[in-house]
Amino acid sequence: MFIAHLPAGYLATRLIIDRPSPPELLRGRLLALGMIASVVPDLDLLWFYFVSDRQQVHHAYLPHLPLAWIPVFAAAVLVLWIRRAGRPAWLGMWVVAANILLHQVMDTTAGGIRWLWPFSRAEFVMSHVEARYQPWYLNFVLHWTFVLEVAILVAALWYARRRSVARR
């Protein structure tokens, strides 16, 4: 996925925070948190390009391994529970977890995700993108899954516009 992670993060976070209707300041912070979390797994691109010299696909690194996040979220839940955190902290945890998981679900459409790692190295992917065009990114832009990305982008723009008009 190239262009859909941030718009999907916007939509997912809006679905979470518009229901319980937290205060406006908290809503803005949660929205920023959700959009950041929606691209967190792609931080492994820094390692991919600058350290490993592209020796394996970046979806094989820790941030793109769904089961690797279980201890992270379990620790966060434990800390929130021990500290008797309030609703805003739990909402923040939910926003982060939902967006990181959504990122991986979206990458499964054409990128391949190792959903069962560390038990299996098998990659699950809905559709393979064949290398036919140069430069390399055209293979993704000209693939049918890019239509899904554009649809997500349009939906996010529509929702943001609708919210903007409703507030006037």
C-alpha positions as CSV (number, residue, x, y, z in Angstrom):
1,M,0.0,0.0,0.0
2,F,1.3,3.4,-1.0
3,I,-1.2,6.1,-0.3
4,A,-3.9,4.5,1.8
5,H,-2.4,4.0,5.3
6,L,-2.8,7.6,6.5
7,P,-6.4,8.0,5.1
8,A,-7.3,4.6,6.5
9,G,-5.8,5.6,9.8
10,Y,-7.9,8.8,9.7
11,L,-11.1,6.8,9.0
12,A,-10.4,4.1,11.6
13,T,-9.5,6.6,14.3
14,R,-12.7,8.7,13.5
15,L,-14.8,5.5,13.9
16,I,-13.3,5.0,17.3
17,I,-13.3,8.6,18.7
18,D,-16.5,9.9,17.1
19,R,-18.7,7.4,19.0
20,P,-17.8,8.1,22.6
21,S,-17.3,11.7,21.8
22,P,-14.3,12.7,24.0
23,P,-13.6,16.4,24.4
24,E,-12.4,18.3,21.3
25,L,-8.7,18.7,22.5
26,L,-8.5,14.9,23.3
27,R,-10.1,14.1,20.0
28,G,-7.5,16.0,18.1
29,R,-4.7,14.3,20.0
30,L,-6.2,10.9,19.5
31,L,-6.6,11.6,15.8
32,A,-2.9,12.5,15.5
33,L,-2.0,9.4,17.5
34,G,-4.0,7.2,15.3
35,M,-2.6,8.6,12.1
36,I,1.0,8.2,13.4
37,A,0.2,4.6,14.5
38,S,-1.2,3.9,11.0
39,V,2.3,4.3,9.5
40,V,4.4,3.0,12.4
41,P,4.9,-0.5,10.9
42,D,6.6,1.2,7.9
43,L,9.3,2.6,10.1
44,D,11.1,-0.6,9.2
45,L,11.7,1.0,5.8
46,L,14.5,3.0,7.5
47,W,16.3,-0.3,8.3
48,F,15.4,-1.7,4.9
49,Y,17.0,1.1,3.0
50,F,19.8,2.3,5.3
51,V,21.0,-0.8,7.2
52,S,20.1,-4.1,5.5
53,D,20.7,-2.9,1.9
54,R,17.3,-4.2,0.9
55,Q,18.3,-7.9,1.5
56,Q,14.8,-8.9,2.3
57,V,11.4,-7.4,1.9
58,H,10.6,-5.0,4.6
59,H,7.4,-6.8,5.5
60,A,9.6,-9.5,7.1
61,Y,10.9,-7.1,9.8
62,L,9.5,-7.0,13.3
63,P,7.1,-4.0,12.9
64,H,5.2,-5.9,10.2
65,L,4.8,-9.1,12.2
66,P,1.4,-9.1,13.8
67,L,2.1,-11.5,16.6
68,A,5.2,-9.5,17.6
69,W,2.8,-6.7,18.7
70,I,1.0,-9.0,21.2
71,P,3.6,-8.5,24.0
72,V,3.7,-4.8,23.3
73,F,0.0,-4.4,23.6
74,A,-0.1,-6.8,26.6
75,A,2.5,-4.7,28.4
76,A,0.5,-1.5,27.6
77,V,-2.7,-3.1,28.9
78,L,-0.9,-4.2,32.1
79,V,0.6,-0.7,32.6
80,L,-2.8,0.9,32.1
81,W,-4.5,-1.5,34.4
82,I,-1.9,-1.1,37.2
83,R,-2.0,2.6,36.9
84,R,-5.8,2.5,36.9
85,A,-5.7,4.6,33.8
86,G,-8.7,6.6,32.8
87,R,-10.8,6.4,29.6
88,P,-8.6,8.7,27.5
89,A,-5.5,6.4,28.0
90,W,-7.6,3.3,27.1
91,L,-8.9,5.1,24.1
92,G,-5.4,6.0,23.0
93,M,-4.3,2.3,23.4
94,W,-7.3,1.2,21.4
95,V,-6.5,3.7,18.6
96,V,-2.9,2.7,18.4
97,A,-3.7,-1.1,18.4
98,A,-6.4,-0.7,15.8
99,N,-4.3,1.3,13.4
100,I,-1.3,-0.9,13.6
101,L,-3.4,-4.0,13.0
102,L,-5.3,-2.2,10.2
103,H,-1.9,-1.4,8.5
104,Q,-1.0,-5.1,8.5
105,V,-4.4,-6.1,7.2
106,M,-4.1,-3.6,4.3
107,D,-0.6,-4.8,3.5
108,T,-1.9,-8.3,3.2
109,T,-3.8,-7.2,0.0
110,A,-0.7,-7.1,-2.1
111,G,2.4,-7.1,0.1
112,G,2.4,-10.3,2.0
113,I,2.3,-10.5,5.8
114,R,3.7,-13.3,8.1
115,W,0.6,-13.6,10.2
116,L,1.8,-16.7,12.0
117,W,5.4,-15.7,12.7
118,P,7.2,-17.0,14.8
119,F,5.5,-20.3,14.2
120,S,5.7,-20.0,10.4
121,R,7.5,-17.9,7.9
122,A,4.6,-18.3,5.4
123,E,3.4,-15.0,3.9
124,F,-0.3,-14.4,3.5
125,V,-1.2,-12.2,0.5
126,M,-4.4,-11.7,-1.4
127,S,-2.8,-10.8,-4.7
128,H,0.8,-10.9,-6.0
129,V,2.2,-7.8,-7.7
130,E,4.4,-8.9,-10.6
131,A,7.5,-6.9,-11.6
132,R,6.6,-5.7,-15.1
133,Y,7.3,-2.0,-15.2
134,Q,10.1,0.4,-14.5
135,P,10.4,2.3,-12.2
136,W,9.3,-0.3,-9.6
137,Y,6.5,1.7,-8.0
138,L,4.5,1.6,-11.3
139,N,4.0,-2.1,-10.6
140,F,1.9,-1.1,-7.6
141,V,0.2,2.0,-9.0
142,L,-0.9,0.0,-12.1
143,H,-2.1,-3.0,-10.1
144,W,-5.8,-3.4,-9.3
145,T,-5.3,-3.0,-5.6
146,F,-4.4,0.6,-6.2
147,V,-8.1,1.2,-6.9
148,L,-8.7,0.2,-3.3
149,E,-6.2,2.7,-2.1
150,V,-7.8,5.5,-4.1
151,A,-11.2,4.5,-2.8
152,I,-9.9,4.7,0.8
153,L,-8.4,8.1,0.1
154,V,-11.7,9.3,-1.5
155,A,-13.7,8.0,1.5
156,A,-11.4,9.8,4.0
157,L,-11.7,13.0,2.0
158,W,-15.4,12.7,1.8
159,Y,-15.7,12.0,5.5
160,A,-13.5,14.9,6.5
161,R,-15.5,17.2,4.2
162,R,-18.8,16.0,5.6
163,R,-17.5,16.6,9.2
164,S,-16.3,20.1,8.2
165,V,-19.7,21.0,6.7
166,A,-21.6,19.6,9.6
167,R,-19.6,21.7,12.1
168,R,-20.6,25.0,10.3
